[in-house]
Amino acid sequence: MSSEVKFTRGFIDNILNVAKASIKRDECAVACIVYTYLSRWTNEPLNLFLKGESSIGKSYVTKNTIKILGEDKDVWYLGGLSPTAIAHDYGVLKDESGCEINVLDAPSRRKVKLENPNASKEQLEQIYRQEYEAWIDKLKNSYYEVDLTGKLLVFLEPPNLETFQRLRPILSHDAERISFRFTDKTKSGGLRTANVVVKGWPATIFCTSEEEYLKDLSTRSLTLTPELSIEKIKEAVNLISKFLAYSEELLTADASEVKTHIEKVKEKAPKNVLTPFSEQIEQYIEYWGKRVMRDWKHLLTMVKMNAILNFENRPKVYIGDKPYLLTTATDFLTVLSFWSGIEETTITGISGSALEVFEKLIKPTAVNGFTNYEMLTMKSKEVMSEPLTSGSLRKYVQVLREIGFVETLPDPEHPKRKLIKIISEGRKMFQSNILRNVYEQFKQVFSFENLKAWWENLNTICKQKAIPVQLNSSLENLLDLERDFEIFFEFEENA
């Protein structure tokens, strides 16, 4: 017997219902894109990597989800993006004091003549020369400022290697401000050195992420692969047929309610969030690899984004004069309902396709922990919609070797053949079903005692720093609010 936990997840379900009209079987991807989109307005912007082979819908699900949420001026769809393009397309030219320079203010003889109608020819030339030299001095100490704060960068193609190397400290949150120089052409055809200052942490989505130089950043990010099932392909093909038969415009769901709510979130929702029950959920972590420090924070950031998305129904605490939203059981359970779909791709940093090879081909064919490419090829014909060649399998095995799932050894009976040895059973932060476990221990995790202990600790910390702290409700009412948030559970028993 197996059981499935169901509950009302809040406004994310409104978004998912709208998305169903144009996006098939990718709820987890849609939810992660929503949380990444929202995170740009906070101090914890997320990086999201969509990994997997071409034609599985990485760009499609990204662009269509953002279309539902709203494509404002701070959503940048990017291709190669050279360092020069960063400056010219997105930079604001500023002088050394930080004031914006308007290139239309550049001196010209015509302007000088209009401003000094009674001056002689020699005087006009002298005035122009003085203004021109001052302008050149101003430009010598100028720089292009590119402010990425509050931005969502969507890389439809991998960024230019040079650009990525320059932006990496920003994208990996190592520094809030970086500067670099590049050679730029002047109007006269000459060359000058331009200075660029990039500041702020954007949220990012990478729709193409297989390039080797992106691997370091992917270890600091959420990673997912859109669903690969035959059922999804069939539903997507049927959707294409309907769009062509009846018009995509007629069949696409109305997203105006979502856009209105997202705009309200942007303008009115507190962007600081506290997670009272995070220490209780932490007790369920079973894998303690070094990546967990980052991935646990990513999970909690998603929980915070879910609270921001539902800010009108979340309690607040005021620390000093700053409001903080409080996450609730709903926020934890909602995010955990999606976490299983990205947990192993995020922890390992590899695509769902490689993990599928491990789970569907390598494990089932292994005898005493060993298999080989011939066995994998035969098995792929049985269980894959498109059988894999030995060349493709070798690429996947290499990826699995790099993360310590398998190793390859010479076959003693066939020197030219390789054996594949399983050295790991997989890698997840929560080895068991975390959503079900938390549900079954619901009263112990989300208890009044735990909430009271959190509140007492917060008061102690604030008292030590002489900062006033105040709830906008009583502790007892907070747990009543939990029930008001429509956390309803039911079990579906399946044989």
Secondary structure as a PSIPRED ss2 file (coil, helix, strand):
# PSIPRED VFORMAT (PSIPRED V4.0)

   1 M C   1.000  0.000  0.000
   2 S E   0.000  0.000  1.000
   3 S E   0.000  0.000  1.000
   4 E E   0.000  0.000  1.000
   5 V E   0.000  0.000  1.000
   6 K E   0.000  0.000  1.000
   7 F C   1.000  0.000  0.000
   8 T C   1.000  0.000  0.000
   9 R C   1.000  0.000  0.000
  10 G C   1.000  0.000  0.000
  11 F H   0.000  1.000  0.000
  12 I H   0.000  1.000  0.000
  13 D H   0.000  1.000  0.000
  14 N H   0.000  1.000  0.000
  15 I H   0.000  1.000  0.000
  16 L H   0.000  1.000  0.000
  17 N H   0.000  1.000  0.000
  18 V H   0.000  1.000  0.000
  19 A H   0.000  1.000  0.000
  20 K C   1.000  0.000  0.000
  21 A C   1.000  0.000  0.000
  22 S C   1.000  0.000  0.000
  23 I C   1.000  0.000  0.000
  24 K C   1.000  0.000  0.000
  25 R C   1.000  0.000  0.000
  26 D C   1.000  0.000  0.000
  27 E H   0.000  1.000  0.000
  28 C H   0.000  1.000  0.000
  29 A H   0.000  1.000  0.000
  30 V H   0.000  1.000  0.000
  31 A H   0.000  1.000  0.000
  32 C H   0.000  1.000  0.000
  33 I H   0.000  1.000  0.000
  34 V H   0.000  1.000  0.000
  35 Y H   0.000  1.000  0.000
  36 T H   0.000  1.000  0.000
  37 Y H   0.000  1.000  0.000
  38 L H   0.000  1.000  0.000
  39 S H   0.000  1.000  0.000
  40 R C   1.000  0.000  0.000
  41 W C   1.000  0.000  0.000
  42 T C   1.000  0.000  0.000
  43 N C   1.000  0.000  0.000
  44 E C   1.000  0.000  0.000
  45 P C   1.000  0.000  0.000
  46 L C   1.000  0.000  0.000
  47 N E   0.000  0.000  1.000
  48 L E   0.000  0.000  1.000
  49 F E   0.000  0.000  1.000
  50 L E   0.000  0.000  1.000
  51 K C   1.000  0.000  0.000
  52 G C   1.000  0.000  0.000
  53 E C   1.000  0.000  0.000
  54 S C   1.000  0.000  0.000
  55 S C   1.000  0.000  0.000
  56 I C   1.000  0.000  0.000
  57 G C   1.000  0.000  0.000
  58 K H   0.000  1.000  0.000
  59 S H   0.000  1.000  0.000
  60 Y H   0.000  1.000  0.000
  61 V H   0.000  1.000  0.000
  62 T H   0.000  1.000  0.000
  63 K H   0.000  1.000  0.000
  64 N H   0.000  1.000  0.000
  65 T H   0.000  1.000  0.000
  66 I H   0.000  1.000  0.000
  67 K H   0.000  1.000  0.000
  68 I H   0.000  1.000  0.000
  69 L H   0.000  1.000  0.000
  70 G C   1.000  0.000  0.000
  71 E C   1.000  0.000  0.000
  72 D C   1.000  0.000  0.000
  73 K C   1.000  0.000  0.000
  74 D C   1.000  0.000  0.000
  75 V E   0.000  0.000  1.000
  76 W E   0.000  0.000  1.000
  77 Y E   0.000  0.000  1.000
  78 L E   0.000  0.000  1.000
  79 G C   1.000  0.000  0.000
  80 G C   1.000  0.000  0.000
  81 L C   1.000  0.000  0.000
  82 S C   1.000  0.000  0.000
  83 P H   0.000  1.000  0.000
  84 T H   0.000  1.000  0.000
  85 A H   0.000  1.000  0.000
  86 I H   0.000  1.000  0.000
  87 A H   0.000  1.000  0.000
  88 H H   0.000  1.000  0.000
  89 D H   0.000  1.000  0.000
  90 Y H   0.000  1.000  0.000
  91 G C   1.000  0.000  0.000
  92 V E   0.000  0.000  1.000
  93 L E   0.000  0.000  1.000
  94 K E   0.000  0.000  1.000
  95 D C   1.000  0.000  0.000
  96 E C   1.000  0.000  0.000
  97 S C   1.000  0.000  0.000
  98 G C   1.000  0.000  0.000
  99 C C   1.000  0.000  0.000
 100 E E   0.000  0.000  1.000
 101 I C   1.000  0.000  0.000
 102 N C   1.000  0.000  0.000
 103 V H   0.000  1.000  0.000
 104 L H   0.000  1.000  0.000
 105 D H   0.000  1.000  0.000
 106 A C   1.000  0.000  0.000
 107 P C   1.000  0.000  0.000
 108 S C   1.000  0.000  0.000
 109 R H   0.000  1.000  0.000
 110 R H   0.000  1.000  0.000
 111 K H   0.000  1.000  0.000
 112 V H   0.000  1.000  0.000
 113 K H   0.000  1.000  0.000
 114 L H   0.000  1.000  0.000
 115 E H   0.000  1.000  0.000
 116 N C   1.000  0.000  0.000
 117 P C   1.000  0.000  0.000
 118 N C   1.000  0.000  0.000
 119 A C   1.000  0.000  0.000
 120 S C   1.000  0.000  0.000
 121 K H   0.000  1.000  0.000
 122 E H   0.000  1.000  0.000
 123 Q H   0.000  1.000  0.000
 124 L H   0.000  1.000  0.000
 125 E H   0.000  1.000  0.000
 126 Q H   0.000  1.000  0.000
 127 I H   0.000  1.000  0.000
 128 Y H   0.000  1.000  0.000
 129 R H   0.000  1.000  0.000
 130 Q H   0.000  1.000  0.000
 131 E H   0.000  1.000  0.000
 132 Y H   0.000  1.000  0.000
 133 E H   0.000  1.000  0.000
 134 A H   0.000  1.000  0.000
 135 W H   0.000  1.000  0.000
 136 I H   0.000  1.000  0.000
 137 D H   0.000  1.000  0.000
 138 K H   0.000  1.000  0.000
 139 L H   0.000  1.000  0.000
 140 K H   0.000  1.000  0.000
 141 N C   1.000  0.000  0.000
 142 S C   1.000  0.000  0.000
 143 Y E   0.000  0.000  1.000
 144 Y E   0.000  0.000  1.000
 145 E E   0.000  0.000  1.000
 146 V E   0.000  0.000  1.000
 147 D E   0.000  0.000  1.000
 148 L C   1.000  0.000  0.000
 149 T C   1.000  0.000  0.000
 150 G C   1.000  0.000  0.000
 151 K C   1.000  0.000  0.000
 152 L E   0.000  0.000  1.000
 153 L E   0.000  0.000  1.000
 154 V E   0.000  0.000  1.000
 155 F E   0.000  0.000  1.000
 156 L C   1.000  0.000  0.000
 157 E C   1.000  0.000  0.000
 158 P C   1.000  0.000  0.000
 159 P C   1.000  0.000  0.000
 160 N C   1.000  0.000  0.000
 161 L H   0.000  1.000  0.000
 162 E H   0.000  1.000  0.000
 163 T H   0.000  1.000  0.000
 164 F H   0.000  1.000  0.000
 165 Q H   0.000  1.000  0.000
 166 R H   0.000  1.000  0.000
 167 L H   0.000  1.000  0.000
 168 R H   0.000  1.000  0.000
 169 P H   0.000  1.000  0.000
 170 I H   0.000  1.000  0.000
 171 L H   0.000  1.000  0.000
 172 S C   1.000  0.000  0.000
 173 H C   1.000  0.000  0.000
 174 D C   1.000  0.000  0.000
 175 A C   1.000  0.000  0.000
 176 E C   1.000  0.000  0.000
 177 R E   0.000  0.000  1.000
 178 I E   0.000  0.000  1.000
 179 S E   0.000  0.000  1.000
 180 F E   0.000  0.000  1.000
 181 R E   0.000  0.000  1.000
 182 F E   0.000  0.000  1.000
 183 T E   0.000  0.000  1.000
 184 D E   0.000  0.000  1.000
 185 K E   0.000  0.000  1.000
 186 T C   1.000  0.000  0.000
 187 K C   1.000  0.000  0.000
 188 S C   1.000  0.000  0.000
 189 G C   1.000  0.000  0.000
 190 G C   1.000  0.000  0.000
 191 L E   0.000  0.000  1.000
 192 R E   0.000  0.000  1.000
 193 T E   0.000  0.000  1.000
 194 A E   0.000  0.000  1.000
 195 N E   0.000  0.000  1.000
 196 V E   0.000  0.000  1.000
 197 V E   0.000  0.000  1.000
 198 V E   0.000  0.000  1.000
 199 K E   0.000  0.000  1.000
 200 G C   1.000  0.000  0.000
 201 W C   1.000  0.000  0.000
 202 P C   1.000  0.000  0.000
 203 A E   0.000  0.000  1.000
 204 T E   0.000  0.000  1.000
 205 I E   0.000  0.000  1.000
 206 F E   0.000  0.000  1.000
 207 C C   1.000  0.000  0.000
 208 T C   1.000  0.000  0.000
 209 S C   1.000  0.000  0.000
 210 E C   1.000  0.000  0.000
 211 E C   1.000  0.000  0.000
 212 E H   0.000  1.000  0.000
 213 Y H   0.000  1.000  0.000
 214 L H   0.000  1.000  0.000
 215 K H   0.000  1.000  0.000
 216 D H   0.000  1.000  0.000
 217 L H   0.000  1.000  0.000
 218 S H   0.000  1.000  0.000
 219 T C   1.000  0.000  0.000
 220 R C   1.000  0.000  0.000
 221 S C   1.000  0.000  0.000
 222 L E   0.000  0.000  1.000
 223 T E   0.000  0.000  1.000
 224 L E   0.000  0.000  1.000
 225 T C   1.000  0.000  0.000
 226 P C   1.000  0.000  0.000
 227 E C   1.000  0.000  0.000
 228 L C   1.000  0.000  0.000
 229 S C   1.000  0.000  0.000
 230 I H   0.000  1.000  0.000
 231 E H   0.000  1.000  0.000
 232 K H   0.000  1.000  0.000
 233 I H   0.000  1.000  0.000
 234 K H   0.000  1.000  0.000
 235 E H   0.000  1.000  0.000
 236 A H   0.000  1.000  0.000
 237 V H   0.000  1.000  0.000
 238 N H   0.000  1.000  0.000
 239 L H   0.000  1.000  0.000
 240 I H   0.000  1.000  0.000
 241 S H   0.000  1.000  0.000
 242 K H   0.000  1.000  0.000
 243 F H   0.000  1.000  0.000
 244 L H   0.000  1.000  0.000
 245 A H   0.000  1.000  0.000
 246 Y H   0.000  1.000  0.000
 247 S C   1.000  0.000  0.000
 248 E H   0.000  1.000  0.000
 249 E H   0.000  1.000  0.000
 250 L H   0.000  1.000  0.000
 251 L H   0.000  1.000  0.000
 252 T C   1.000  0.000  0.000
 253 A C   1.000  0.000  0.000
 254 D C   1.000  0.000  0.000
 255 A C   1.000  0.000  0.000
 256 S H   0.000  1.000  0.000
 257 E H   0.000  1.000  0.000
 258 V H   0.000  1.000  0.000
 259 K H   0.000  1.000  0.000
 260 T H   0.000  1.000  0.000
 261 H H   0.000  1.000  0.000
 262 I H   0.000  1.000  0.000
 263 E H   0.000  1.000  0.000
 264 K H   0.000  1.000  0.000
 265 V H   0.000  1.000  0.000
 266 K H   0.000  1.000  0.000
 267 E H   0.000  1.000  0.000
 268 K H   0.000  1.000  0.000
 269 A C   1.000  0.000  0.000
 270 P C   1.000  0.000  0.000
 271 K C   1.000  0.000  0.000
 272 N C   1.000  0.000  0.000
 273 V E   0.000  0.000  1.000
 274 L E   0.000  0.000  1.000
 275 T C   1.000  0.000  0.000
 276 P C   1.000  0.000  0.000
 277 F C   1.000  0.000  0.000
 278 S H   0.000  1.000  0.000
 279 E H   0.000  1.000  0.000
 280 Q H   0.000  1.000  0.000
 281 I H   0.000  1.000  0.000
 282 E H   0.000  1.000  0.000
 283 Q C   1.000  0.000  0.000
 284 Y C   1.000  0.000  0.000
 285 I C   1.000  0.000  0.000
 286 E C   1.000  0.000  0.000
 287 Y C   1.000  0.000  0.000
 288 W C   1.000  0.000  0.000
 289 G C   1.000  0.000  0.000
 290 K C   1.000  0.000  0.000
 291 R C   1.000  0.000  0.000
 292 V H   0.000  1.000  0.000
 293 M H   0.000  1.000  0.000
 294 R H   0.000  1.000  0.000
 295 D H   0.000  1.000  0.000
 296 W H   0.000  1.000  0.000
 297 K H   0.000  1.000  0.000
 298 H H   0.000  1.000  0.000
 299 L H   0.000  1.000  0.000
 300 L H   0.000  1.000  0.000
 301 T H   0.000  1.000  0.000
 302 M H   0.000  1.000  0.000
 303 V H   0.000  1.000  0.000
 304 K H   0.000  1.000  0.000
 305 M H   0.000  1.000  0.000
 306 N H   0.000  1.000  0.000
 307 A H   0.000  1.000  0.000
 308 I H   0.000  1.000  0.000
 309 L H   0.000  1.000  0.000
 310 N C   1.000  0.000  0.000
 311 F H   0.000  1.000  0.000
 312 E H   0.000  1.000  0.000
 313 N H   0.000  1.000  0.000
 314 R C   1.000  0.000  0.000
 315 P C   1.000  0.000  0.000
 316 K E   0.000  0.000  1.000
 317 V E   0.000  0.000  1.000
 318 Y E   0.000  0.000  1.000
 319 I E   0.000  0.000  1.000
 320 G C   1.000  0.000  0.000
 321 D C   1.000  0.000  0.000
 322 K E   0.000  0.000  1.000
 323 P E   0.000  0.000  1.000
 324 Y E   0.000  0.000  1.000
 325 L E   0.000  0.000  1.000
 326 L E   0.000  0.000  1.000
 327 T C   1.000  0.000  0.000
 328 T C   1.000  0.000  0.000
 329 A H   0.000  1.000  0.000
 330 T H   0.000  1.000  0.000
 331 D H   0.000  1.000  0.000
 332 F H   0.000  1.000  0.000
 333 L H   0.000  1.000  0.000
 334 T H   0.000  1.000  0.000
 335 V H   0.000  1.000  0.000
 336 L H   0.000  1.000  0.000
 337 S H   0.000  1.000  0.000
 338 F H   0.000  1.000  0.000
 339 W H   0.000  1.000  0.000
 340 S C   1.000  0.000  0.000
 341 G C   1.000  0.000  0.000
 342 I C   1.000  0.000  0.000
 343 E H   0.000  1.000  0.000
 344 E H   0.000  1.000  0.000
 345 T H   0.000  1.000  0.000
 346 T H   0.000  1.000  0.000
 347 I H   0.000  1.000  0.000
 348 T H   0.000  1.000  0.000
 349 G C   1.000  0.000  0.000
 350 I C   1.000  0.000  0.000
 351 S C   1.000  0.000  0.000
 352 G H   0.000  1.000  0.000
 353 S H   0.000  1.000  0.000
 354 A H   0.000  1.000  0.000
 355 L H   0.000  1.000  0.000
 356 E H   0.000  1.000  0.000
 357 V H   0.000  1.000  0.000
 358 F H   0.000  1.000  0.000
 359 E H   0.000  1.000  0.000
 360 K H   0.000  1.000  0.000
 361 L H   0.000  1.000  0.000
 362 I H   0.000  1.000  0.000
 363 K H   0.000  1.000  0.000
 364 P H   0.000  1.000  0.000
 365 T H   0.000  1.000  0.000
 366 A C   1.000  0.000  0.000
 367 V E   0.000  0.000  1.000
 368 N C   1.000  0.000  0.000
 369 G C   1.000  0.000  0.000
 370 F E   0.000  0.000  1.000
 371 T E   0.000  0.000  1.000
 372 N E   0.000  0.000  1.000
 373 Y H   0.000  1.000  0.000
 374 E H   0.000  1.000  0.000
 375 M H   0.000  1.000  0.000
 376 L H   0.000  1.000  0.000
 377 T H   0.000  1.000  0.000
 378 M H   0.000  1.000  0.000
 379 K H   0.000  1.000  0.000
 380 S H   0.000  1.000  0.000
 381 K H   0.000  1.000  0.000
 382 E H   0.000  1.000  0.000
 383 V H   0.000  1.000  0.000
 384 M C   1.000  0.000  0.000
 385 S C   1.000  0.000  0.000
 386 E C   1.000  0.000  0.000
 387 P C   1.000  0.000  0.000
 388 L C   1.000  0.000  0.000
 389 T C   1.000  0.000  0.000
 390 S H   0.000  1.000  0.000
 391 G H   0.000  1.000  0.000
 392 S H   0.000  1.000  0.000
 393 L H   0.000  1.000  0.000
 394 R H   0.000  1.000  0.000
 395 K H   0.000  1.000  0.000
 396 Y H   0.000  1.000  0.000
 397 V H   0.000  1.000  0.000
 398 Q H   0.000  1.000  0.000
 399 V H   0.000  1.000  0.000
 400 L H   0.000  1.000  0.000
 401 R H   0.000  1.000  0.000
 402 E H   0.000  1.000  0.000
 403 I C   1.000  0.000  0.000
 404 G C   1.000  0.000  0.000
 405 F C   1.000  0.000  0.000
 406 V E   0.000  0.000  1.000
 407 E E   0.000  0.000  1.000
 408 T E   0.000  0.000  1.000
 409 L E   0.000  0.000  1.000
 410 P E   0.000  0.000  1.000
 411 D E   0.000  0.000  1.000
 412 P C   1.000  0.000  0.000
 413 E C   1.000  0.000  0.000
 414 H E   0.000  0.000  1.000
 415 P E   0.000  0.000  1.000
 416 K E   0.000  0.000  1.000
 417 R E   0.000  0.000  1.000
 418 K E   0.000  0.000  1.000
 419 L E   0.000  0.000  1.000
 420 I E   0.000  0.000  1.000
 421 K E   0.000  0.000  1.000
 422 I E   0.000  0.000  1.000
 423 I C   1.000  0.000  0.000
 424 S C   1.000  0.000  0.000
 425 E C   1.000  0.000  0.000
 426 G C   1.000  0.000  0.000
 427 R C   1.000  0.000  0.000
 428 K C   1.000  0.000  0.000
 429 M C   1.000  0.000  0.000
 430 F C   1.000  0.000  0.000
 431 Q C   1.000  0.000  0.000
 432 S C   1.000  0.000  0.000
 433 N C   1.000  0.000  0.000
 434 I H   0.000  1.000  0.000
 435 L H   0.000  1.000  0.000
 436 R H   0.000  1.000  0.000
 437 N H   0.000  1.000  0.000
 438 V H   0.000  1.000  0.000
 439 Y H   0.000  1.000  0.000
 440 E H   0.000  1.000  0.000
 441 Q C   1.000  0.000  0.000
 442 F H   0.000  1.000  0.000
 443 K H   0.000  1.000  0.000
 444 Q H   0.000  1.000  0.000
 445 V H   0.000  1.000  0.000
 446 F C   1.000  0.000  0.000
 447 S C   1.000  0.000  0.000
 448 F H   0.000  1.000  0.000
 449 E H   0.000  1.000  0.000
 450 N H   0.000  1.000  0.000
 451 L H   0.000  1.000  0.000
 452 K H   0.000  1.000  0.000
 453 A H   0.000  1.000  0.000
 454 W H   0.000  1.000  0.000
 455 W H   0.000  1.000  0.000
 456 E H   0.000  1.000  0.000
 457 N H   0.000  1.000  0.000
 458 L H   0.000  1.000  0.000
 459 N H   0.000  1.000  0.000
 460 T H   0.000  1.000  0.000
 461 I H   0.000  1.000  0.000
 462 C H   0.000  1.000  0.000
 463 K H   0.000  1.000  0.000
 464 Q H   0.000  1.000  0.000
 465 K C   1.000  0.000  0.000
 466 A C   1.000  0.000  0.000
 467 I C   1.000  0.000  0.000
 468 P C   1.000  0.000  0.000
 469 V E   0.000  0.000  1.000
 470 Q E   0.000  0.000  1.000
 471 L E   0.000  0.000  1.000
 472 N C   1.000  0.000  0.000
 473 S C   1.000  0.000  0.000
 474 S C   1.000  0.000  0.000
 475 L H   0.000  1.000  0.000
 476 E H   0.000  1.000  0.000
 477 N H   0.000  1.000  0.000
 478 L H   0.000  1.000  0.000
 479 L H   0.000  1.000  0.000
 480 D H   0.000  1.000  0.000
 481 L H   0.000  1.000  0.000
 482 E H   0.000  1.000  0.000
 483 R H   0.000  1.000  0.000
 484 D H   0.000  1.000  0.000
 485 F C   1.000  0.000  0.000
 486 E C   1.000  0.000  0.000
 487 I C   1.000  0.000  0.000
 488 F C   1.000  0.000  0.000
 489 F C   1.000  0.000  0.000
 490 E E   0.000  0.000  1.000
 491 F E   0.000  0.000  1.000
 492 E E   0.000  0.000  1.000
 493 E E   0.000  0.000  1.000
 494 N E   0.000  0.000  1.000
 495 A C   1.000  0.000  0.000
